[in-house]
Amino acid sequence: MSKRQPEPEQLVEVLAAIDPMQVRMAHDLLESNGIESFIFDEESSRMLGSTAAIPARLMVHADVRDDALKLLADLGFEGPGD
């Protein structure tokens, strides 16, 4: 099964963190539950270390946003605005 190519206007943020490992863990969690996700700004965040200037962001297709947020919240991840 091939991944859909993400259209930026169809993606929404479900997690942002200065720790790229946290975003990677959340990405793996969503993927293992059948929710396709994409990590943005991971390299920029890693290059700048612990600065909050550019957090790594986890994005999903807008139509699965609520499911992704619920799954992440159930496991203790805070979504945008939390």
NORSUL-V940700 format. One record per residue. N is the residue number from 1. RES is the residue in three letters. SS is DSSP state (hx for helix, st for strand, lp for the rest). PSI is psi in radians with two decimals (* if undefined). D_LAST is the distance of its C-alpha to the last C-alpha in Angstrom with 1 decimal. Layout:
BEGIN
n:N res:RES ss:SS psi:PSI d_last:D_LAST
n:N res:RES ss:SS psi:PSI d_last:D_LAST
END
This chain:
BEGIN
n:1 res:MET ss:lp psi:2.20 d_last:33.6
n:2 res:SER ss:lp psi:2.63 d_last:32.5
n:3 res:LYS ss:lp psi:2.54 d_last:29.0
n:4 res:ARG ss:lp psi:2.48 d_last:28.5
n:5 res:GLN ss:lp psi:2.20 d_last:28.4
n:6 res:PRO ss:lp psi:2.31 d_last:25.1
n:7 res:GLU ss:lp psi:2.10 d_last:25.4
n:8 res:PRO ss:hx psi:-0.63 d_last:22.7
n:9 res:GLU ss:hx psi:-0.21 d_last:22.5
n:10 res:GLN ss:hx psi:-0.04 d_last:21.9
n:11 res:LEU ss:st psi:2.54 d_last:19.0
n:12 res:VAL ss:st psi:2.63 d_last:15.3
n:13 res:GLU ss:st psi:2.32 d_last:12.5
n:14 res:VAL ss:st psi:-0.19 d_last:10.5
n:15 res:LEU ss:st psi:2.44 d_last:9.7
n:16 res:ALA ss:st psi:2.37 d_last:10.6
n:17 res:ALA ss:st psi:2.59 d_last:11.9
n:18 res:ILE ss:lp psi:-0.27 d_last:14.8
n:19 res:ASP ss:lp psi:1.81 d_last:16.4
n:20 res:PRO ss:hx psi:-0.46 d_last:18.0
n:21 res:MET ss:hx psi:-0.66 d_last:19.0
n:22 res:GLN ss:hx psi:-0.73 d_last:15.5
n:23 res:VAL ss:hx psi:-0.70 d_last:15.3
n:24 res:ARG ss:hx psi:-0.73 d_last:18.9
n:25 res:MET ss:hx psi:-0.76 d_last:18.3
n:26 res:ALA ss:hx psi:-0.69 d_last:15.6
n:27 res:HIS ss:hx psi:-0.85 d_last:18.2
n:28 res:ASP ss:hx psi:-0.66 d_last:20.9
n:29 res:LEU ss:hx psi:-0.84 d_last:19.2
n:30 res:LEU ss:hx psi:-0.81 d_last:18.7
n:31 res:GLU ss:hx psi:-0.70 d_last:22.2
n:32 res:SER ss:hx psi:-0.27 d_last:23.7
n:33 res:ASN ss:lp psi:0.28 d_last:22.4
n:34 res:GLY ss:lp psi:0.27 d_last:24.0
n:35 res:ILE ss:lp psi:1.99 d_last:21.0
n:36 res:GLU ss:lp psi:2.31 d_last:22.1
n:37 res:SER ss:st psi:2.81 d_last:19.6
n:38 res:PHE ss:st psi:2.41 d_last:20.2
n:39 res:ILE ss:st psi:2.21 d_last:19.2
n:40 res:PHE ss:st psi:2.57 d_last:19.4
n:41 res:ASP ss:lp psi:0.34 d_last:20.1
n:42 res:GLU ss:hx psi:-0.78 d_last:20.6
n:43 res:GLU ss:hx psi:-0.70 d_last:23.9
n:44 res:SER ss:hx psi:-0.74 d_last:22.9
n:45 res:SER ss:hx psi:-0.75 d_last:20.1
n:46 res:ARG ss:hx psi:-0.69 d_last:22.7
n:47 res:MET ss:hx psi:-0.57 d_last:25.4
n:48 res:LEU ss:lp psi:0.00 d_last:23.5
n:49 res:GLY ss:lp psi:-2.31 d_last:22.5
n:50 res:SER ss:lp psi:0.12 d_last:19.8
n:51 res:THR ss:lp psi:2.55 d_last:19.4
n:52 res:ALA ss:lp psi:0.17 d_last:16.0
n:53 res:ALA ss:lp psi:-0.77 d_last:18.2
n:54 res:ILE ss:lp psi:1.66 d_last:17.7
n:55 res:PRO ss:lp psi:2.64 d_last:15.0
n:56 res:ALA ss:st psi:2.47 d_last:16.1
n:57 res:ARG ss:st psi:2.45 d_last:14.4
n:58 res:LEU ss:st psi:2.16 d_last:14.7
n:59 res:MET ss:st psi:2.56 d_last:16.0
n:60 res:VAL ss:st psi:2.88 d_last:17.4
n:61 res:HIS ss:st psi:2.46 d_last:19.8
n:62 res:ALA ss:hx psi:-0.58 d_last:18.5
n:63 res:ASP ss:hx psi:-0.19 d_last:20.4
n:64 res:VAL ss:hx psi:0.19 d_last:18.6
n:65 res:ARG ss:hx psi:-0.90 d_last:15.0
n:66 res:ASP ss:hx psi:-0.72 d_last:14.3
n:67 res:ASP ss:hx psi:-0.74 d_last:16.3
n:68 res:ALA ss:hx psi:-0.78 d_last:14.5
n:69 res:LEU ss:hx psi:-0.70 d_last:11.0
n:70 res:LYS ss:hx psi:-0.81 d_last:12.7
n:71 res:LEU ss:hx psi:-0.78 d_last:14.6
n:72 res:LEU ss:hx psi:-0.74 d_last:12.0
n:73 res:ALA ss:hx psi:-0.70 d_last:10.0
n:74 res:ASP ss:hx psi:-0.48 d_last:13.6
n:75 res:LEU ss:lp psi:0.19 d_last:14.2
n:76 res:GLY ss:lp psi:0.07 d_last:11.3
n:77 res:PHE ss:lp psi:2.43 d_last:9.5
n:78 res:GLU ss:lp psi:2.30 d_last:5.7
n:79 res:GLY ss:lp psi:-3.09 d_last:5.6
n:80 res:PRO ss:lp psi:2.37 d_last:5.6
n:81 res:GLY ss:lp psi:-0.02 d_last:3.8
n:82 res:ASP ss:lp psi:* d_last:0.0
END
